[in-house]
């Protein structure tokens, strides 16, 4: 499984298996046993085995293992920065708390205003 995958089009199972394989390769390259990594991460060895097999584990367990492998910088790059652009700060008085509802975003078709009313 040493080839890279396209995370945007690959099925979730393939992405999960690939991430699990990569974590296991990092563990092996650092000559860390599963038991030692489990202790360091604060998870059970069984959780680590499930993770290595690409099975479901909690997000917290995944993060604990990443941090135990000193991969915190990689965690920071998993998601894009969600800070509002500087121009948005001029328009918005306070930070966004929630997304707008779908009903709010559906508007009537734009018109010039000089058409006859239907």
C-alpha positions in Angstrom: 0.0 0.0 0.0 3.0 2.3 -0.5 1.3 4.2 -3.3 -0.5 7.5 -2.6 -4.3 7.8 -3.0 -6.6 10.6 -4.1 -8.3 11.5 -0.8 -11.0 13.5 -2.7 -12.3 10.5 -4.7 -11.3 7.4 -2.7 -13.9 5.6 -0.7 -13.9 6.1 3.1 -12.7 2.6 3.7 -9.7 3.1 1.4 -8.8 6.4 3.1 -9.1 4.8 6.5 -6.9 1.9 5.5 -4.3 4.1 4.0 -4.1 6.4 7.1 -3.9 3.3 9.3 -1.1 1.8 7.2 0.8 5.1 7.3 0.6 5.4 11.1 1.8 1.8 11.4 4.7 2.5 9.1 5.7 5.5 11.1 5.5 3.4 14.3 7.7 0.7 12.7 10.2 3.2 11.3 10.7 4.5 14.8 11.1 1.0 16.2 8.2 1.4 18.7 6.2 -1.6 19.8 2.4 -1.5 19.8 2.5 -2.0 23.6 4.9 0.9 24.1 2.9 3.2 21.7 -0.4 2.3 23.4 1.1 3.1 26.8 2.5 6.4 25.5 -0.8 7.4 23.8 -2.9 6.3 26.8 -5.0 3.8 24.8 -5.3 0.1 25.0 -3.2 -2.1 22.9 -6.4 -3.5 21.4 -7.4 0.0 20.3 -4.0 0.4 18.6 -4.5 -3.0 16.8 -7.9 -1.9 15.6 -6.5 1.3 14.4 -3.6 -0.5 12.6 -6.2 -2.8 11.0 -8.2 0.2 9.7 -11.1 -0.5 12.0 -13.2 2.1 13.7 -11.6 3.9 16.7 -12.6 7.1 18.4 -11.3 10.4 17.1 -9.8 11.0 20.5 -7.8 7.7 20.2 -6.6 8.7 16.8 -5.4 12.1 18.0 -3.8 10.5 21.1 -1.8 8.1 18.8 -0.8 11.0 16.5 0.4 13.0 19.4 2.3 10.1 20.9 4.1 9.7 17.5 4.9 13.4 17.7 2.7 14.2 14.7 0.9 17.2 16.2 2.1 19.4 13.3 0.4 17.0 10.9 -2.9 17.3 12.9 -2.7 21.1 12.4 -2.6 20.6 8.6 -5.6 18.2 8.5 -8.2 20.9 8.1 -8.0 24.4 6.5 -7.8 27.5 8.5 -11.3 28.8 9.2 -10.3 32.3 10.3 -12.4 35.0 8.6 -10.7 37.0 5.9 -9.7 40.5 7.0 -12.3 42.1 4.7 -15.0 40.0 6.4 -14.1 41.6 9.7 -14.9 45.0 8.4 -18.4 43.9 7.4 -19.2 41.6 10.3 -19.5 43.0 13.8 -19.0 39.7 15.6 -17.7 36.3 14.7 -20.1 33.8 12.9 -21.7 31.4 15.4 -23.7 29.2 13.0 -24.4 28.7 9.3 -27.4 30.4 7.7 -30.5 28.2 7.1 -31.2 27.1 3.6 -34.4 29.2 3.5 -32.4 32.4 4.1 -30.2 31.7 1.1 -33.1 31.2 -1.4 -34.0 34.5 -2.9 -36.3 35.7 -5.7 -34.6 36.0 -9.1 -32.9 39.3 -9.5 -34.6 41.9 -11.6 -33.8 45.4 -12.8 -36.8 46.9 -11.1 -38.3 48.6 -14.2 -40.2 45.5 -15.3 -43.9 45.4 -15.0 -45.1 43.6 -11.9 -46.7 40.2 -12.6 
